[in-house]
Amino acid sequence: MPEHTAILTLSCPNRPGIVASVSTLLFEAGCNILDAQQFDDVETGRFFMRVVFNRLEGSRPPDAIAASVAELAGRFSMDFTLRERQAKKRVMLLVSKFDHCLADLLYRWRIGELPMEISAIVSNHGRDGIGSTDLGDLPFHHLPVTRQTKMEQEAEIWRLVQETKTDLVVLARYMQILSDAFSSKLIGRCINIHHSFLPGFKGAKPYHQAHERGVKLIGATAHYVTPDLDEGPIIEQDVERISHRDTPDDLVRKGRDIERRVLARAVLNHLEDRVVLNGKKTVVFTD
């Protein structure tokens, strides 16, 4: 990507002239559009757009461009985000005893596949609960939780979110149900991963339940967290075909792999400002 690149995402009631107005604004600001995607939801009457652009020599400064975008947003009743691409989002990873998603995210971060800064890793089981995953010098917080201490523990996590200026919280197989109040604070910036058997196979050992029912497909779903348990807007999903030869342990093993790749894709889409909320759904501008 060229230097001085920024990403603009927006959503608003659909009406003529939105694309022309955005393009004109960027042209007059001395910017060059590198990529542009749009979607008109005919069911809701809302318009969605993602624009990647760079500032050319002699262009207006970022603050002036941001002010022009804000003025345009007021005219079109837009919800928008505008971010300099090199300004990486700060991500907090929450984990319990299963470390496969955590290890995968850290690996992708270390090789540069996930453009983020890790603000903290939080576990309710301590370092012993996440196996041999190498955390390096990353800030680690052990925050145990019980039914009696749930509110206090969530308050401490929220304090960390604010103190570390965290942009995104990722539940990397964090096996605790967030309270409605805490979930509401994180709407649009907290991603969870779970097996796609929900709500069909709720409770303990979902893969064993699936095996008993003889399912032919297993999968995983990454979604934004909301007060409605596992009902938040879906960002990414994937499935894998299985057969009668697969044991419950085979399903668990294959499920781990699906969960890793689905969560990684969802996190990357969020980091690159490709996801725009659309009520109970999302618009995801993929390559």
N, C-alpha and C positions, 0 to 999 in steps of 0.2 A: 504494500500500500504506500502511496506517496506520503510525504510528510504533511503535517498540519491537516490531518483528516478528522472529520467529525461525523457523527451519526445522528440523524433526526428521525424520530418516530412520532406519529400523530394519529389521532382518531377524532372524528367529529361527525355531526349529521351531514349526510351527503347532499351536495348542491353543486351546481356548475361553477367552474373557475378555481377549484382548490388546487389542482395540479399546476395550472398556469400561474397561480399566485405564488406557490412555493418555488417554482422554477424561476420566475421573474425576480423574486426576492434574492435568491442565491446568485443569480446572474448579476444583478445590480450591486451585490455585496462583493463581487470579484471572486466568486467561487465556481468550481467546476464539479458537476455531478458525475460521480464515478459509478454509482449503481442506484437504481430506483425501482421499488416494487410497490404495488398498490392492490387493494381489494375493496370491492363495493359489496357489502352484505345487503342483498336485496330484501332479506327477511326483517332486518332491524332498521334498515335505512341509514346505517352508519358506514363511513368511509375510513379506510385504514391505509397508512403509507409509511414506508421506511426509505430514507434517502441517505446515501453515503456520499459525502462531498469533501473536497479539499480546498483550502484557501490558496489562491494564487498570489504571486508577488504583487504587492500594492493593494491587496484586498482589505476590507474593513477588519478591525480587530474582533476577536471572539465576543467580547462583551457587547459590541455594537450589533453584531449579527444576532446574538441572543435576544437583545432588546427588540430587534425587528421581528424575530420569530414570535416573541411574546405578544407584540402588537397584532400580528396576523392571527395568532391564536384567539385573541379576543374578538376579532371580527368574525371568525368562523366557529366560535365556541369549541375550540380544539382542546383536547387533552394531549400534551406533548412532552417528550423528553429530548434533550439536546446534550450530547456528551462528546468531548474530545476523545478520539479513539485511544490515544496513548494513556488516558487516565483510567487505569485498571480498577475494576470494582473490587471491593474488599468483601471477602467471603468467610463466614464462620461455619465450621463443620461440626455437627452434632452426631455422636455415635454411641452405641451401647456395646454389646459383646461381639456382634458380627462386624468384622473389619474389612470385608471384601470390597465394599463400595468406597470406604475411606482410603484403602490402599490404592485402588484404581485412580481415584481423583488426585491423590498426591503424586502418583506416577505421571499422569497426564499433565499435571501442573509443572512438574520438574523438567519435563522434556519440552515445555512451551506450548503444549496443545491447548491448555486452558489458560487464557490470558487473565489472570486474577492475582490478587494479593490475599494471602490467608491471614485473616485477622486473629483467629483463635481456633483451637480444637477443644470441644467440650464433651466430656463423657460422664455418664452417671455411674460407671463401673471402674473408673481409674485406668491407669496404663496397663495393668494386668489383664483387663478385659478386652484389649484390642490386639492381643497376640504379639506377633513379631513385627508389626508395621513400624517402619522407621519414621519417627516424627521429627528427627533432626533437632534443630533449635526452635521449632515452631512453638508458640505459646500454648501451653496445655493447662486445662482447668478440670479438676475432678469435682463434680457437683452431684453428690449422691442425692437420691430422692426417695421418699416414702409417701404414702397417702397423706400422712400428717404434715409433711414438709413440702408438698408439691408447690403451693403458692409461693413460699419463700424461695424455693429453688428456681422457679420461673422468674421471679423478680430479680434474682442474681444474674440469670442469663440475659434478661432484658437490660440490666445495668451494663453488662459486658458489651452487648450490641451497641448501646449508645456510647460507651466509653471508647470502644475501638473503631467507632464510625463504620460499622458493618453495613454493607449495602444488601447482602444476600445471606440468608441462613439456609443451609442444606442439611436436611435430615438424612444422613448417610447410614440408614438402618438404625435410627434412633428409636428404640422401642418404648417410647413413652407417648401417651396421647396428650397433646397440648390442650390446655384449658381454652374455653371459648374466648376469654378476655385476652389471653396471650396470642391466640391465633388471629384475633382481630387486629392486633398491633402489627402483625407481620403480613397482612394480606398483600399479595403481589410481590413479595420479596422473601418467600420461604418455600422451598421445594422439597417434596417428600417422594420417596420411592416405595412402591409396594407391589406385591404379586397381583396379577390381573384377575385372580380368582375372586377378589372382592367384588360385589358383596356375596357372591355365591358360596364362597368357602371362608366364612369368618371364623375367628377364634384361633385356637392352637393348631399347629401342624397342618397348615393349608395344603402343602404338597402331599401329605399323607391322605388327606381328605380327597384330593383330586385323584390320587392313585386308586383309591377305593371306588371312585365313580367311573374310572376308566376313561379319563379325559384324553383327547387326542392333540390338544394344543395347550401349552403353558405360555405364560407371558409376564410382562411387568409394565407398570404404568408410573410415569412421573407427572406430578401435578402440583399446583400451588396449594398451600395449606389454607383452609378456611375453617370457621367454627363447625361446619358440617363435616363430620369425620369421613375422610377419604372421598369427599364429594366435590373437591375443588377443581378449578379449571385444568383440564388435561393439556400437558405440553408435549409429551412424547410417549409412544408405546411401541412394543415389539413382541413377537411371539416366536415360538419354536415348536415344530411338530415332534411328537413323541409317539411311542408305540406300546403295545402290551408287554414288550420285553423290558421296558424301563421299570426299575424298582423305585420305591420312594426316595432312596438315596440318590439315584440317577436324576430324579426330578429336582431335588434340592441342589445338586451340582449344576445342572443346566439352568436352573432358576437363578443361581448366583451370577452366572455369566450374563444372562439377559438383564438382570437388575443393574449390573455394572455399566453395560453399554447404554441402556436407556437413560439412566441417571446422568451419565457423562454427556450425552447429546442434549438433554434438557438443560443442564447447567451451561453448556457452551452456547446454546441458543439464547439463554437469558443474558449471559455475559456480553454477547454481541448485539444486544438490543433487537433481537429478532422476534420477540414474543410481545404481543399486545393483547391486553385483556379485552374480551368481548362478552360482557355479562358473565354467564356461567361457563363460557368457552374461551378459547384463545385463538388468535390469528398468529401463525408462525411463518415468518418469511424465510424460507430455506433457500439455499443456493440453487 
